[in-house]
């Protein structure tokens, strides 16, 4: 008799769901890309977004718009974006340097 293995359903806690959705929404990447990075399907992210939206709505009513926590969150997001943009700028500079080098000739090794 042949035995087949039954795969158990993975269970994710609320913290993982919330962090996954926030990562997806803040990164600007598609749900498919973020899902592949996390080992889940994009459909899960879309379903979890509804849960996180409910939590965010409750949180928005309890914290003041100018509270320290809100301002700190904005500062952290701005710093992450700034770091990301600096990394992109460095990559573009390196790429431009590589692409602007003149090719060497295969005949005598001189530059064209």
GROMACS elastic network, one bead per residue, 0.5 to 0.9 nm:
[ bonds ]
;  ai    aj funct       b0    kb
    7    10     6  0.88789   500
   12    15     6  0.81748   500
   12    16     6  0.62686   500
   12    17     6  0.66920   500
   13    16     6  0.55097   500
   13    17     6  0.64506   500
   13    18     6  0.87900   500
   14    17     6  0.50741   500
   14    18     6  0.60573   500
   14    19     6  0.85340   500
   14    51     6  0.89998   500
   14    52     6  0.89238   500
   15    18     6  0.51485   500
   15    19     6  0.60669   500
   15    20     6  0.84378   500
   16    19     6  0.51615   500
   16    20     6  0.59330   500
   16    21     6  0.85435   500
   17    20     6  0.51576   500
   17    21     6  0.62131   500
   17    22     6  0.85753   500
   17    44     6  0.89027   500
   17    45     6  0.78526   500
   17    48     6  0.62504   500
   17    49     6  0.84085   500
   17    51     6  0.85774   500
   17    52     6  0.78585   500
   18    21     6  0.53086   500
   18    22     6  0.61114   500
   18    23     6  0.84748   500
   18    48     6  0.74799   500
   18    49     6  0.79805   500
   18    51     6  0.81360   500
   18    52     6  0.58427   500
   18    55     6  0.89571   500
   19    22     6  0.50915   500
   19    23     6  0.59049   500
   19    24     6  0.84747   500
   20    23     6  0.50974   500
   20    24     6  0.61805   500
   20    25     6  0.86801   500
   20    34     6  0.80915   500
   20    35     6  0.84564   500
   20    38     6  0.78575   500
   20    45     6  0.73189   500
   20    48     6  0.86211   500
   21    24     6  0.50169   500
   21    25     6  0.60921   500
   21    26     6  0.84733   500
   21    31     6  0.88979   500
   21    45     6  0.60442   500
   21    46     6  0.82105   500
   21    48     6  0.67990   500
   21    49     6  0.59610   500
   21    52     6  0.73414   500
   22    25     6  0.51145   500
   22    26     6  0.58761   500
   22    27     6  0.82047   500
   22    49     6  0.85657   500
   22    52     6  0.83817   500
   23    26     6  0.53677   500
   23    27     6  0.58229   500
   23    28     6  0.87219   500
   23    34     6  0.78690   500
   24    27     6  0.54347   500
   24    28     6  0.66911   500
   24    29     6  0.63318   500
   24    30     6  0.72191   500
   24    31     6  0.63822   500
   24    33     6  0.87694   500
   24    34     6  0.59337   500
   24    35     6  0.83578   500
   24    45     6  0.80275   500
   25    28     6  0.59940   500
   25    29     6  0.75714   500
   25    30     6  0.86217   500
   25    31     6  0.85048   500
   26    29     6  0.81755   500
   26    77     6  0.83896   500
   27    30     6  0.86093   500
   27    34     6  0.86666   500
   29    32     6  0.82008   500
   29    33     6  0.64185   500
   29    34     6  0.65864   500
   30    33     6  0.53540   500
   30    34     6  0.64192   500
   30    35     6  0.84614   500
   30    42     6  0.85163   500
   31    34     6  0.52420   500
   31    35     6  0.58028   500
   31    36     6  0.84824   500
   31    41     6  0.81678   500
   31    42     6  0.50151   500
   31    43     6  0.80840   500
   31    45     6  0.66429   500
   31    46     6  0.76941   500
   32    35     6  0.50154   500
   32    36     6  0.61331   500
   32    37     6  0.86416   500
   32    40     6  0.87794   500
   32    41     6  0.68403   500
   32    43     6  0.84677   500
   32    45     6  0.88184   500
   33    36     6  0.52023   500
   33    37     6  0.63084   500
   33    38     6  0.87646   500
   33    42     6  0.80536   500
   34    37     6  0.50266   500
   34    38     6  0.62595   500
   34    39     6  0.84868   500
   34    40     6  0.83909   500
   34    41     6  0.88029   500
   34    42     6  0.76918   500
   34    45     6  0.87094   500
   35    38     6  0.51294   500
   35    39     6  0.58185   500
   35    41     6  0.51585   500
   35    42     6  0.52322   500
   35    43     6  0.86229   500
   35    44     6  0.81734   500
   35    45     6  0.71831   500
   36    40     6  0.60615   500
   36    41     6  0.69044   500
   36    42     6  0.80010   500
   37    40     6  0.78556   500
   38    41     6  0.86066   500
   40    43     6  0.84218   500
   40    44     6  0.69283   500
   40    45     6  0.80834   500
   41    44     6  0.55437   500
   41    45     6  0.70762   500
   42    45     6  0.51842   500
   42    46     6  0.64542   500
   42    47     6  0.87755   500
   43    46     6  0.51045   500
   43    47     6  0.62138   500
   43    48     6  0.85678   500
   44    47     6  0.50445   500
   44    48     6  0.59757   500
   44    49     6  0.84476   500
   45    48     6  0.50433   500
   45    49     6  0.60081   500
   45    50     6  0.89841   500
   46    49     6  0.51781   500
   46    50     6  0.71535   500
   47    50     6  0.57965   500
   47    51     6  0.72963   500
   48    51     6  0.51120   500
   48    52     6  0.62750   500
   48    53     6  0.85596   500
   49    52     6  0.50796   500
   49    53     6  0.59920   500
   49    54     6  0.86695   500
   50    53     6  0.50904   500
   50    54     6  0.64687   500
   50    55     6  0.89079   500
   51    54     6  0.53022   500
   51    55     6  0.65661   500
   51    56     6  0.87719   500
   52    55     6  0.50171   500
   52    56     6  0.60207   500
   52    57     6  0.85235   500
   53    57     6  0.60942   500
   53    58     6  0.86900   500
   54    57     6  0.51679   500
   54    58     6  0.64643   500
   54    59     6  0.87062   500
   55    58     6  0.52291   500
   55    59     6  0.61772   500
   55    60     6  0.86003   500
   56    60     6  0.59458   500
   56    61     6  0.86783   500
   57    60     6  0.50988   500
   57    61     6  0.65102   500
   57    62     6  0.89133   500
   58    61     6  0.54295   500
   58    62     6  0.65657   500
   59    62     6  0.51963   500
   59    63     6  0.62748   500
   60    63     6  0.55945   500
   60    64     6  0.75057   500
   60    65     6  0.78840   500
   61    64     6  0.75250   500
   63    66     6  0.83560   500
   63    67     6  0.66841   500
   63    69     6  0.81089   500
   63    70     6  0.76456   500
   64    67     6  0.51089   500
   64    68     6  0.87320   500
   64    69     6  0.88897   500
   64    70     6  0.76159   500
   65    68     6  0.89388   500
   65    70     6  0.63661   500
   65    71     6  0.81241   500
   66    69     6  0.82539   500
   66    70     6  0.62473   500
   66    71     6  0.63518   500
   67    70     6  0.52338   500
   67    71     6  0.62134   500
   67    72     6  0.85148   500
   68    71     6  0.51165   500
   68    72     6  0.59209   500
   68    73     6  0.84587   500
   69    72     6  0.50791   500
   69    73     6  0.61143   500
   69    74     6  0.86611   500
   70    73     6  0.51210   500
   70    74     6  0.63146   500
   70    75     6  0.86694   500
   71    74     6  0.50635   500
   71    75     6  0.61420   500
   71    76     6  0.86094   500
   72    76     6  0.60938   500
   72    77     6  0.85568   500
   73    76     6  0.51160   500
   73    77     6  0.61594   500
   73    78     6  0.85582   500
   74    77     6  0.51331   500
   74    78     6  0.61188   500
   74    79     6  0.85995   500
   75    78     6  0.50793   500
   75    79     6  0.61371   500
   75    80     6  0.86318   500
   76    79     6  0.51060   500
   76    80     6  0.61996   500
   76    81     6  0.86255   500
   77    80     6  0.51406   500
   77    81     6  0.61973   500
   77    82     6  0.85594   500
   78    81     6  0.50955   500
   78    82     6  0.60302   500
   78    83     6  0.85800   500
   79    83     6  0.61097   500
   79    84     6  0.85390   500
   80    83     6  0.51625   500
   80    84     6  0.61793   500
   80    85     6  0.86509   500
   81    84     6  0.50422   500
   81    85     6  0.61428   500
   81    86     6  0.86190   500
   82    85     6  0.51447   500
   82    86     6  0.62024   500
   82    87     6  0.86782   500
   83    86     6  0.51642   500
   83    87     6  0.62855   500
   83    88     6  0.87340   500
   84    87     6  0.51692   500
   84    88     6  0.63090   500
   84    89     6  0.86905   500
   85    88     6  0.50404   500
   85    89     6  0.61376   500
   85    90     6  0.86922   500
   86    90     6  0.62563   500
   86    91     6  0.86623   500
   87    90     6  0.51763   500
   87    91     6  0.62762   500
   87    92     6  0.86774   500
   88    91     6  0.50944   500
   88    92     6  0.61683   500
   88    93     6  0.86399   500
   89    92     6  0.51168   500
   89    93     6  0.61986   500
   89    94     6  0.87199   500
   90    93     6  0.51050   500
   90    94     6  0.62712   500
   90    95     6  0.85938   500
   91    94     6  0.52130   500
   91    95     6  0.61210   500
   91    96     6  0.85822   500
   92    95     6  0.50133   500
   92    96     6  0.60424   500
   92    97     6  0.85593   500
   93    96     6  0.51512   500
   93    97     6  0.62458   500
   93    98     6  0.87495   500
   94    97     6  0.50991   500
   94    98     6  0.63034   500
   94    99     6  0.86835   500
   95    98     6  0.51436   500
   95    99     6  0.61100   500
   95   100     6  0.84921   500
   96    99     6  0.51415   500
   96   100     6  0.59311   500
   96   101     6  0.86965   500
   97   100     6  0.53216   500
   97   101     6  0.65238   500
   98   101     6  0.56756   500
   99   102     6  0.80479   500
  100   103     6  0.89766   500
  102   111     6  0.64527   500
  102   112     6  0.67391   500
  103   110     6  0.88031   500
  103   111     6  0.61785   500
  103   112     6  0.66609   500
  104   107     6  0.88034   500
  104   108     6  0.85056   500
  104   109     6  0.56155   500
  104   110     6  0.56740   500
  104   112     6  0.64300   500
  105   108     6  0.61660   500
  105   109     6  0.50089   500
  105   110     6  0.55271   500
  105   111     6  0.59066   500
  105   112     6  0.64594   500
  106   109     6  0.57302   500
  106   110     6  0.81117   500
  107   110     6  0.79363   500
  108   111     6  0.88202   500
